[in-house]
């Protein structure tokens, strides 16, 4: 089946736009995503943006910010370790 045949088939399918795409669906469909990654929640917010309330979006943004801060801390710790043990050797 050619590329455009696949696209036409997808375009002819009915999509329920009122159905929330769950975190489990996102994690199941995109390899390597976990609940500990900000990208998981960024995608959740983007996929469901028309269905979420402002309060829900705020909670998601807070979660994203917390996970980003956590990830930045881990990155900083890893860089310090590499600088101390690998780069200066």
Secondary structure, DSSP 8 states (H G I E B T S, - for coil): --HHHHHHHHHTS---TTS---HHHHHHHSTT--TT-HHHHHHHHHHTTTT--HHHHHHHHHHHHHHHHHHHHHHHHHHHHHIIIII--
